[in-house]
Amino acid sequence: MDTKVRYEIEFPLNSSPQLLYQYISTPSGLSEWFADNVNSRGEFFTFIWDDTLEKARLASKKTNERIKFKWLDEQDKDTDYFFELKILEDEITKDVSLVVVDFAYEDEINESKLLWENQISDLKHVIGSV
């Protein structure tokens, strides 16, 4: 079976790190732009898109800086894959960016990046950063 490869993309956003963090770290925030519905029970999150359901475990977080979710398999065990959202703030200009770290199969990276671009576009609308 092919393994997925890691990639990163950075999106400049017109937002404060504090506001942005609310949208990347809470089920209600994530439901507004990332998935149709997001539920959590403790460290376990369920992401729902149409009729697709994916489970992830909150692997790590640092308030107003980053959050990392590890995807789970059918037995709710950690897989090798995760996605991480990191907030970068330039110390001088105070420009804010969101860095997405994700995995995709080699032949699906462009498609995966396009999906993130669409989702981040939705996020920009939600936070008024258009």
C-alpha positions in Angstrom: 0.0 0.0 0.0 1.3 3.5 -0.8 2.2 5.8 2.0 1.1 9.4 2.1 3.5 12.2 2.0 3.6 15.2 4.2 3.2 18.7 2.8 2.7 22.2 4.2 0.9 25.3 2.9 0.7 28.7 4.3 -2.3 31.1 4.1 -2.0 34.8 5.1 -5.1 35.8 7.1 -6.3 39.1 8.4 -7.1 38.0 11.9 -5.8 38.0 15.5 -4.2 34.8 16.7 -6.7 34.6 19.5 -9.8 34.8 17.2 -8.2 32.4 14.7 -7.5 29.9 17.4 -11.1 29.7 18.4 -12.0 28.7 14.8 -9.3 26.0 14.6 -9.6 24.5 18.1 -13.3 24.2 19.0 -16.0 21.9 17.5 -18.2 24.9 16.9 -15.4 26.9 15.2 -14.4 24.0 13.0 -18.0 23.3 12.1 -18.2 26.8 10.5 -15.5 26.2 7.9 -13.7 22.8 8.1 -16.5 20.2 8.2 -20.3 20.1 8.1 -20.4 19.0 11.7 -17.8 18.5 14.4 -18.4 16.8 17.7 -16.0 16.1 20.6 -15.9 13.9 23.6 -12.8 14.7 25.6 -9.7 14.5 23.3 -11.7 12.6 20.6 -13.2 14.6 17.7 -15.6 13.4 15.0 -15.6 15.2 11.7 -18.6 14.8 9.4 -18.8 15.8 5.7 -22.0 14.8 3.9 -22.2 11.1 4.7 -18.5 10.7 5.5 -17.4 10.4 9.1 -13.8 10.6 10.3 -12.4 10.4 13.8 -9.3 12.0 15.2 -7.6 12.5 18.5 -6.4 15.8 19.8 -2.7 15.0 19.8 -1.4 18.4 21.0 -2.3 22.1 21.3 -0.8 25.3 22.4 -3.3 28.1 23.0 -3.3 30.8 20.2 -0.4 29.0 18.4 -1.3 25.5 17.1 -3.5 22.4 17.2 -2.7 18.9 15.9 -5.2 16.1 15.3 -4.1 12.5 14.7 -6.5 10.5 12.5 -7.9 7.3 14.0 -8.5 3.9 12.3 -11.7 1.8 12.5 -10.6 0.5 16.0 -10.1 4.1 17.2 -6.3 3.6 17.3 -3.9 6.3 16.1 -2.8 6.1 12.5 0.5 7.5 11.1 -1.3 10.5 9.7 -2.4 13.8 11.2 -3.2 17.3 10.3 -1.8 20.3 12.1 -2.9 24.0 12.0 -0.2 26.5 13.1 -0.7 30.2 13.6 2.3 32.3 12.8 2.5 36.0 13.7 5.3 38.2 12.4 6.7 40.0 15.4 7.4 43.2 13.5 4.5 43.5 11.0 2.0 41.5 13.1 0.9 39.8 9.9 -0.9 36.5 10.7 -0.7 33.3 8.7 -2.2 29.9 9.1 0.2 27.0 8.2 -1.5 23.7 7.3 0.5 20.5 7.7 -1.3 17.5 6.1 -0.7 14.2 4.3 -1.8 13.0 0.9 -0.9 10.4 -1.6 1.7 11.7 -4.1 -0.8 11.8 -7.0 -3.4 13.6 -4.8 -1.3 16.4 -3.3 -2.5 19.1 -5.8 -6.2 18.0 -5.2 -5.6 18.0 -1.5 -4.1 21.5 -1.6 -7.0 22.8 -3.6 -9.4 21.4 -1.0 -7.5 23.3 1.8 -7.6 26.4 -0.3 -11.4 26.1 -0.5 -11.7 25.4 3.2 -9.4 28.3 4.1 -11.5 30.6 1.8 -14.5 29.6 3.8 -12.6 30.3 7.0 -11.7 33.8 5.7 -15.3 34.5 5.1 -16.3 33.4 8.5 -13.7 35.5 10.3 -14.2 38.5 8.0 -10.7 38.3 6.5 -11.7 38.6 2.8 
